[in-house]
Amino acid sequence: SAPAGLRADPSWNDWRWHMRNRIRSLPQLLARFPGLPRDADLHRVLAKYPMAITPYYASLVKTADLSDPVFQMCVPQVDELYDPPFLEADPLDEEKDMPLPGLIHRYPDRALIMATTMCSMYCRHCTRKRVAGTRETAISAAQMEQIVRYLSEHPRVTDVIVSGGDPLTLPMDVIERILSAVRCVKTVE
């Protein structure tokens, strides 16, 4: 849990402060959870799948071991490197339904925009961990233009989901740009 003084600090209630103070490296992780074994293989896990843990999520960890569900959700484990042939990097097969970068169109009436690859915390079980956090990017204006053109050419799409990563990590002007672009498509409800 977070020290009482830290929770009393006004910064504790500022989500931007949590984003700036995420645990991103193995030394930061070991400083926060000093009892963790200094496993050299964790460097390999972090090289493949980035880590980000906000101070808030770190404060929810009651015991720094696998008996704690929040710990399991946010702290990298060597088992993530296990790569049996039946597991796929894209377990939801989203890439085959991607007519454009940043747009998934699987169902006739529904599409999903991947607005960003960023999340405040990278869940270790994420089905998009192959892309989440590897480069923290947002969809570009040029990509949105292509998506709007595509949606306009596919009037059966009436439902558009804005996803990612977590689109609410984007600046408000970027969120508004994305939503305004989608609202311009007359057939999207």
Backbone as CSV, one residue per row, in Angstrom:
resi,resn,N_x,N_y,N_z,CA_x,CA_y,CA_z,C_x,C_y,C_z
1,SER,0.846,-1.184,0.000,0.000,0.000,0.000,0.881,1.233,0.000
2,ALA,0.351,2.326,-0.532,1.118,3.568,-0.600,1.223,4.176,0.790
3,PRO,2.364,4.776,1.085,2.494,5.458,2.380,1.399,6.516,2.522
4,ALA,0.889,6.684,3.746,-0.213,7.619,4.002,0.138,9.021,3.517
5,GLY,1.375,9.438,3.696,1.795,10.770,3.254,1.658,10.946,1.750
6,LEU,1.961,9.899,1.000,1.854,9.972,-0.453,0.402,10.095,-0.881
7,ARG,-0.476,9.331,-0.252,-1.908,9.421,-0.590,-2.482,10.776,-0.196
8,ALA,-1.923,11.424,0.810,-2.399,12.745,1.240,-1.914,13.839,0.288
9,ASP,-0.858,13.583,-0.450,-0.322,14.542,-1.403,-1.355,14.772,-2.516
10,PRO,-1.643,16.019,-2.891,-2.626,16.292,-3.954,-2.261,15.613,-5.283
11,SER,-0.989,15.365,-5.510,-0.559,14.698,-6.747,-1.152,13.305,-6.865
12,TRP,-1.426,12.660,-5.729,-1.948,11.295,-5.743,-3.246,11.199,-6.547
13,ASN,-4.028,12.260,-6.545,-5.311,12.269,-7.248,-5.207,12.755,-8.693
14,ASP,-4.011,12.993,-9.168,-3.793,13.470,-10.537,-3.326,12.294,-11.404
15,TRP,-4.155,11.882,-12.339,-3.820,10.720,-13.161,-2.539,10.953,-13.964
16,ARG,-2.264,12.226,-14.316,-1.039,12.521,-15.076,0.204,12.245,-14.221
17,TRP,0.100,12.516,-12.922,1.209,12.226,-12.013,1.471,10.716,-12.001
18,HIS,0.389,9.927,-11.946,0.544,8.470,-11.958,1.189,8.007,-13.258
19,MET,0.803,8.609,-14.371,1.404,8.241,-15.661,2.900,8.569,-15.671
20,ARG,3.256,9.724,-15.151,4.677,10.121,-15.134,5.509,9.271,-14.181
21,ASN,4.870,8.689,-13.173,5.599,7.953,-12.144,5.393,6.442,-12.225
22,ARG,5.065,5.956,-13.404,4.882,4.510,-13.565,6.202,3.772,-13.366
23,ILE,6.108,2.589,-12.835,7.271,1.696,-12.736,7.481,1.134,-14.132
24,ARG,8.645,1.423,-14.723,8.918,1.005,-16.103,10.153,0.115,-16.233
25,SER,10.994,0.073,-15.203,12.255,-0.666,-15.310,12.395,-1.661,-14.161
26,LEU,13.283,-2.609,-14.349,13.533,-3.601,-13.305,14.073,-2.954,-12.026
27,PRO,15.027,-2.003,-12.092,15.455,-1.346,-10.847,14.308,-0.646,-10.110
28,GLN,13.391,-0.008,-10.846,12.238,0.631,-10.205,11.334,-0.415,-9.558
29,LEU,11.142,-1.537,-10.240,10.301,-2.612,-9.711,10.894,-3.164,-8.421
30,LEU,12.207,-3.404,-8.426,12.876,-3.952,-7.247,12.903,-2.948,-6.095
31,ALA,12.937,-1.661,-6.428,12.884,-0.642,-5.373,11.496,-0.628,-4.722
32,ARG,10.457,-0.825,-5.529,9.089,-0.816,-4.990,8.766,-2.102,-4.238
33,PHE,9.280,-3.220,-4.758,9.045,-4.531,-4.135,10.402,-5.166,-3.831
34,PRO,11.063,-4.722,-2.764,12.435,-5.165,-2.476,12.566,-6.663,-2.207
35,GLY,11.503,-7.341,-1.857,11.571,-8.773,-1.577,11.559,-9.646,-2.818
36,LEU,11.378,-9.060,-3.990,11.339,-9.866,-5.221,12.691,-10.508,-5.483
37,PRO,12.691,-11.739,-5.966,13.964,-12.348,-6.353,14.576,-11.579,-7.520
38,ARG,15.850,-11.426,-7.490,16.548,-10.698,-8.559,16.796,-11.649,-9.724
39,ASP,15.737,-11.943,-10.447,15.745,-12.923,-11.528,16.259,-12.284,-12.817
40,ALA,17.371,-12.782,-13.316,17.973,-12.244,-14.538,17.046,-12.408,-15.739
41,ASP,16.177,-13.410,-15.713,15.272,-13.640,-16.836,14.226,-12.539,-16.973
42,LEU,13.980,-11.790,-15.918,13.006,-10.698,-16.025,13.456,-9.644,-17.034
43,HIS,14.773,-9.470,-17.205,15.279,-8.551,-18.232,14.784,-8.998,-19.608
44,ARG,14.799,-10.307,-19.839,14.335,-10.844,-21.132,12.838,-10.610,-21.308
45,VAL,12.068,-10.774,-20.235,10.621,-10.535,-20.307,10.371,-9.076,-20.666
46,LEU,11.046,-8.159,-19.968,10.839,-6.731,-20.208,11.316,-6.307,-21.591
47,ALA,12.309,-6.992,-22.125,12.773,-6.677,-23.479,11.705,-7.042,-24.511
48,LYS,10.912,-8.066,-24.225,9.876,-8.501,-25.160,8.534,-7.826,-24.888
49,TYR,8.153,-7.718,-23.617,6.860,-7.157,-23.228,7.078,-6.053,-22.204
50,PRO,6.859,-4.809,-22.585,7.093,-3.691,-21.662,6.263,-3.786,-20.380
51,MET,6.756,-3.100,-19.378,6.074,-3.040,-18.090,5.731,-1.585,-17.800
52,ALA,4.565,-1.369,-17.259,4.171,-0.059,-16.737,3.190,-0.329,-15.608
53,ILE,3.523,0.150,-14.429,2.660,-0.020,-13.257,2.531,1.343,-12.590
54,THR,1.321,1.853,-12.511,1.135,3.148,-11.850,1.326,2.979,-10.341
55,PRO,1.674,4.066,-9.660,1.767,3.992,-8.199,0.470,3.484,-7.574
56,TYR,-0.669,3.867,-8.160,-1.942,3.390,-7.620,-2.027,1.866,-7.677
57,TYR,-1.755,1.278,-8.851,-1.825,-0.179,-8.948,-0.788,-0.843,-8.047
58,ALA,0.402,-0.269,-7.982,1.424,-0.835,-7.090,0.942,-0.807,-5.644
59,SER,0.171,0.218,-5.284,-0.320,0.320,-3.902,-1.381,-0.733,-3.591
60,LEU,-2.000,-1.302,-4.616,-3.029,-2.328,-4.404,-2.441,-3.707,-4.121
61,VAL,-1.153,-3.888,-4.415,-0.507,-5.178,-4.171,-0.361,-5.364,-2.659
62,LYS,-0.968,-6.425,-2.153,-0.904,-6.705,-0.707,0.305,-7.578,-0.369
63,THR,0.580,-8.572,-1.216,1.765,-9.414,-1.028,2.467,-9.532,-2.381
64,ALA,3.753,-9.293,-2.380,4.526,-9.282,-3.626,4.896,-10.699,-4.053
65,ASP,3.840,-11.473,-4.354,4.069,-12.832,-4.866,2.833,-13.270,-5.650
66,LEU,2.898,-14.453,-6.228,1.830,-14.917,-7.113,0.508,-15.217,-6.406
67,SER,0.490,-15.156,-5.082,-0.786,-15.343,-4.376,-1.662,-14.097,-4.466
68,ASP,-1.077,-12.987,-4.888,-1.793,-11.721,-4.978,-2.242,-11.485,-6.424
69,PRO,-3.551,-11.379,-6.667,-4.023,-11.240,-8.047,-3.579,-9.946,-8.732
70,VAL,-3.458,-8.852,-7.997,-3.003,-7.602,-8.612,-1.527,-7.728,-8.985
71,PHE,-0.748,-8.355,-8.125,0.658,-8.618,-8.434,0.758,-9.434,-9.725
72,GLN,-0.029,-10.491,-9.827,-0.006,-11.326,-11.039,-0.372,-10.523,-12.279
73,MET,-1.308,-9.599,-12.117,-1.794,-8.823,-13.249,-0.769,-7.806,-13.750
74,CYS,0.083,-7.290,-12.848,0.942,-6.179,-13.271,2.442,-6.457,-13.280
75,VAL,2.913,-7.441,-12.542,4.358,-7.678,-12.450,4.773,-8.770,-13.432
76,PRO,5.776,-8.486,-14.271,6.219,-9.475,-15.256,6.644,-10.786,-14.603
77,GLN,6.382,-11.880,-15.327,6.757,-13.215,-14.871,7.514,-13.918,-15.991
78,VAL,8.476,-14.713,-15.632,9.281,-15.442,-16.609,8.410,-16.339,-17.490
79,ASP,7.302,-16.832,-16.943,6.400,-17.691,-17.718,5.863,-17.005,-18.974
80,GLU,5.913,-15.684,-19.035,5.442,-14.980,-20.234,6.298,-15.317,-21.456
81,LEU,7.500,-15.800,-21.233,8.376,-16.152,-22.344,8.100,-17.548,-22.892
82,TYR,7.304,-18.330,-22.172,6.943,-19.671,-22.624,6.123,-19.526,-23.911
83,ASP,6.549,-20.170,-24.966,5.942,-19.967,-26.272,5.602,-21.300,-26.942
84,PRO,4.578,-21.991,-26.415,4.203,-23.266,-27.033,3.581,-23.029,-28.410
85,PRO,3.642,-24.020,-29.283,3.161,-23.833,-30.658,1.664,-23.527,-30.767
86,PHE,0.878,-23.876,-29.774,-0.564,-23.637,-29.870,-0.961,-22.219,-29.461
87,LEU,-0.045,-21.447,-28.891,-0.340,-20.057,-28.544,0.060,-19.156,-29.705
88,GLU,-0.729,-18.124,-29.927,-0.442,-17.190,-31.007,-0.208,-15.800,-30.447
89,ALA,0.624,-15.016,-31.129,0.876,-13.639,-30.709,-0.394,-12.791,-30.822
90,ASP,-1.258,-13.139,-31.776,-2.515,-12.432,-31.999,-3.665,-13.399,-31.716
91,PRO,-3.943,-13.670,-30.423,-4.907,-14.716,-30.088,-6.333,-14.438,-30.561
92,LEU,-6.672,-13.190,-30.815,-8.011,-12.861,-31.296,-8.063,-12.755,-32.822
93,ASP,-6.950,-13.058,-33.483,-6.871,-12.991,-34.949,-7.323,-11.630,-35.479
94,GLU,-6.926,-10.570,-34.810,-7.352,-9.231,-35.221,-6.662,-8.778,-36.504
95,GLU,-5.408,-9.160,-36.670,-4.651,-8.656,-37.810,-5.245,-9.096,-39.145
96,LYS,-5.888,-10.268,-39.181,-6.497,-10.708,-40.448,-7.754,-9.900,-40.773
97,ASP,-8.308,-9.226,-39.772,-9.495,-8.396,-39.969,-9.157,-6.909,-39.957
98,MET,-7.914,-6.575,-40.319,-7.450,-5.198,-40.301,-7.292,-4.698,-41.744
99,PRO,-8.338,-4.077,-42.295,-8.222,-3.586,-43.666,-7.278,-2.390,-43.789
100,LEU,-7.076,-1.697,-42.676,-6.182,-0.543,-42.610,-5.449,-0.575,-41.281
101,PRO,-4.268,-0.001,-41.215,-3.610,0.088,-39.908,-4.501,0.869,-38.931
102,GLY,-4.727,0.287,-37.768,-5.518,0.949,-36.744,-7.012,0.687,-36.811
103,LEU,-7.475,-0.124,-37.768,-8.903,-0.405,-37.884,-9.128,-1.912,-37.978
104,ILE,-9.960,-2.425,-37.095,-10.348,-3.837,-37.131,-11.814,-3.884,-37.544
105,HIS,-12.093,-4.630,-38.607,-13.464,-4.762,-39.114,-13.765,-6.244,-39.279
106,ARG,-14.288,-6.835,-38.239,-14.592,-8.267,-38.212,-16.063,-8.539,-38.494
107,TYR,-16.937,-7.747,-37.919,-18.380,-7.960,-38.039,-18.952,-6.951,-39.026
108,PRO,-19.991,-7.337,-39.772,-20.509,-6.455,-40.830,-20.908,-5.065,-40.343
109,ASP,-21.475,-4.957,-39.136,-22.003,-3.676,-38.665,-21.126,-2.980,-37.624
110,ARG,-19.946,-3.502,-37.362,-19.138,-2.995,-36.253,-17.667,-2.956,-36.645
111,ALA,-16.989,-1.901,-36.201,-15.543,-1.785,-36.413,-14.907,-1.250,-35.136
112,LEU,-13.616,-1.460,-35.017,-12.881,-1.031,-33.832,-11.659,-0.237,-34.270
113,ILE,-11.511,0.933,-33.699,-10.343,1.766,-33.971,-9.343,1.568,-32.846
114,MET,-8.126,1.225,-33.208,-7.036,1.119,-32.233,-6.414,2.517,-32.112
115,ALA,-6.936,3.310,-31.199,-6.556,4.717,-31.086,-5.139,4.916,-30.555
116,THR,-4.678,4.001,-29.737,-3.351,4.133,-29.129,-2.841,2.762,-28.711
117,THR,-1.544,2.677,-28.554,-0.942,1.444,-28.026,-0.571,1.615,-26.559
118,MET,-0.998,2.710,-25.968,-0.603,3.036,-24.597,-1.702,2.699,-23.594
119,CYS,-1.286,2.183,-22.457,-2.153,1.984,-21.293,-1.407,2.540,-20.087
120,SER,-2.150,2.889,-19.067,-1.480,3.365,-17.847,-0.740,2.211,-17.180
121,MET,-1.316,1.013,-17.272,-0.662,-0.186,-16.758,-0.762,-1.274,-17.813
122,TYR,0.330,-1.996,-18.020,0.327,-3.090,-18.995,0.031,-4.397,-18.287
123,CYS,-1.212,-4.865,-18.483,-1.623,-6.131,-17.881,-0.824,-7.266,-18.506
124,ARG,-0.370,-8.161,-17.692,0.476,-9.257,-18.159,-0.316,-10.265,-18.981
125,HIS,-1.642,-10.234,-18.890,-2.488,-11.174,-19.624,-3.089,-10.552,-20.885
126,CYS,-2.674,-9.358,-21.263,-3.278,-8.615,-22.364,-3.233,-9.403,-23.676
127,THR,-4.354,-9.424,-24.389,-4.390,-10.121,-25.679,-3.722,-9.299,-26.778
128,ARG,-3.390,-8.046,-26.497,-2.684,-7.197,-27.467,-1.267,-6.864,-27.004
129,LYS,-0.703,-7.708,-26.153,0.618,-7.387,-25.608,1.712,-7.398,-26.665
130,ARG,1.416,-7.956,-27.845,2.400,-7.927,-28.930,2.629,-6.500,-29.418
131,VAL,1.640,-5.611,-29.194,1.765,-4.219,-29.637,1.663,-3.222,-28.490
132,ALA,0.935,-3.559,-27.441,0.706,-2.603,-26.347,2.016,-2.220,-25.686
133,GLY,2.315,-0.956,-25.742,3.472,-0.438,-25.043,4.804,-0.600,-25.729
134,THR,4.858,-1.374,-26.815,6.155,-1.538,-27.472,6.636,-0.195,-28.004
135,ARG,5.718,0.601,-28.530,5.924,2.020,-28.831,4.631,2.690,-28.424
136,GLU,4.693,3.623,-27.518,3.475,4.284,-27.053,3.095,5.364,-28.057
137,THR,2.181,4.991,-28.955,1.801,5.888,-30.029,0.290,6.072,-30.064
138,ALA,-0.107,7.125,-30.758,-1.529,7.388,-31.013,-1.743,7.346,-32.513
139,ILE,-2.979,7.092,-32.904,-3.323,7.052,-34.315,-3.094,8.443,-34.913
140,SER,-2.555,8.479,-36.101,-2.238,9.766,-36.736,-3.459,10.341,-37.445
141,ALA,-3.378,11.616,-37.758,-4.461,12.276,-38.503,-4.618,11.623,-39.881
142,ALA,-3.512,11.259,-40.516,-3.583,10.607,-41.832,-4.275,9.248,-41.733
143,GLN,-3.975,8.490,-40.689,-4.651,7.202,-40.490,-6.142,7.410,-40.259
144,MET,-6.497,8.432,-39.488,-7.920,8.710,-39.237,-8.635,9.084,-40.526
145,GLU,-7.975,9.815,-41.408,-8.578,10.152,-42.700,-8.877,8.881,-43.494
146,GLN,-7.928,7.946,-43.501,-8.142,6.672,-44.199,-9.301,5.899,-43.573
147,ILE,-9.367,5.895,-42.255,-10.422,5.172,-41.551,-11.783,5.792,-41.859
148,VAL,-11.866,7.110,-41.846,-13.126,7.791,-42.161,-13.554,7.459,-43.590
149,ARG,-12.616,7.460,-44.515,-12.928,7.102,-45.902,-13.451,5.669,-45.971
150,TYR,-12.774,4.765,-45.275,-13.192,3.358,-45.258,-14.606,3.224,-44.680
151,LEU,-14.856,3.868,-43.543,-16.172,3.782,-42.910,-17.259,4.367,-43.815
152,SER,-16.939,5.437,-44.504,-17.899,6.037,-45.434,-18.207,5.096,-46.591
153,GLU,-17.235,4.308,-46.997,-17.419,3.348,-48.096,-18.069,2.050,-47.628
154,HIS,-18.241,1.889,-46.318,-18.858,0.684,-45.738,-20.020,1.102,-44.835
155,PRO,-21.140,1.511,-45.459,-22.258,2.057,-44.673,-22.931,1.058,-43.734
156,ARG,-22.657,-0.234,-43.891,-23.231,-1.205,-42.938,-22.632,-1.049,-41.547
157,VAL,-21.449,-0.432,-41.467,-20.817,-0.207,-40.157,-21.550,0.941,-39.478
158,THR,-22.284,0.597,-38.430,-23.027,1.614,-37.676,-22.469,1.807,-36.266
159,ASP,-21.650,0.891,-35.835,-21.109,0.926,-34.473,-19.588,0.944,-34.557
160,VAL,-18.960,1.970,-33.987,-17.503,2.073,-33.993,-17.025,2.165,-32.550
161,ILE,-16.154,1.251,-32.190,-15.589,1.195,-30.841,-14.202,1.827,-30.899
162,VAL,-13.913,2.712,-29.977,-12.583,3.316,-29.894,-11.857,2.605,-28.762
163,SER,-10.762,1.944,-29.125,-10.054,1.096,-28.169,-8.562,1.336,-28.278
164,GLY,-7.797,0.368,-27.874,-6.345,0.499,-27.949,-5.688,-0.708,-27.336
165,GLY,-4.749,-0.341,-26.613,-4.441,0.417,-25.454,-5.705,1.075,-24.887
166,ASP,-5.433,2.095,-24.100,-6.497,2.820,-23.424,-6.613,4.210,-24.030
167,PRO,-7.669,4.463,-24.812,-7.804,5.771,-25.453,-7.903,6.928,-24.459
168,LEU,-8.315,6.655,-23.229,-8.423,7.738,-22.257,-7.069,8.205,-21.728
169,THR,-5.982,7.579,-22.170,-4.646,8.078,-21.841,-4.219,9.168,-22.821
170,LEU,-4.981,9.353,-23.894,-4.645,10.360,-24.906,-5.032,11.755,-24.422
171,PRO,-4.352,12.768,-24.918,-4.769,14.139,-24.602,-6.185,14.394,-25.136
172,MET,-6.902,15.269,-24.463,-8.293,15.533,-24.827,-8.445,15.980,-26.275
173,ASP,-7.512,16.783,-26.789,-7.645,17.253,-28.171,-7.518,16.096,-29.165
174,VAL,-6.720,15.089,-28.836,-6.582,13.920,-29.714,-7.856,13.074,-29.651
175,ILE,-8.393,12.885,-28.453,-9.654,12.141,-28.308,-10.753,12.851,-29.103
176,GLU,-10.817,14.168,-28.985,-11.836,14.930,-29.710,-11.633,14.815,-31.220
177,ARG,-10.387,14.813,-31.680,-10.109,14.669,-33.117,-10.623,13.325,-33.618
178,ILE,-10.392,12.272,-32.856,-10.838,10.927,-33.243,-12.361,10.859,-33.244
179,LEU,-12.987,11.316,-32.170,-14.444,11.248,-32.069,-15.124,12.130,-33.116
180,SER,-14.571,13.304,-33.371,-15.140,14.186,-34.401,-15.062,13.538,-35.772
181,ALA,-13.953,12.891,-36.038,-13.795,12.224,-37.339,-14.827,11.113,-37.498
182,VAL,-15.028,10.321,-36.457,-16.004,9.218,-36.522,-17.424,9.789,-36.653
183,ARG,-17.703,10.880,-35.927,-19.046,11.486,-35.993,-19.375,12.017,-37.388
184,CYS,-18.365,12.332,-38.176,-18.576,12.851,-39.536,-19.122,11.784,-40.486
185,VAL,-19.000,10.536,-40.128,-19.491,9.453,-40.990,-20.994,9.307,-40.716
186,LYS,-21.786,9.619,-41.713,-23.247,9.702,-41.537,-23.889,8.389,-41.095
187,THR,-23.323,7.261,-41.495,-23.953,5.969,-41.181,-23.555,5.427,-39.812
188,VAL,-22.593,6.052,-39.169,-22.167,5.607,-37.845,-23.091,6.196,-36.796
189,GLU,-23.666,5.321,-35.990,-24.576,5.767,-34.949,-23.831,6.111,-33.680
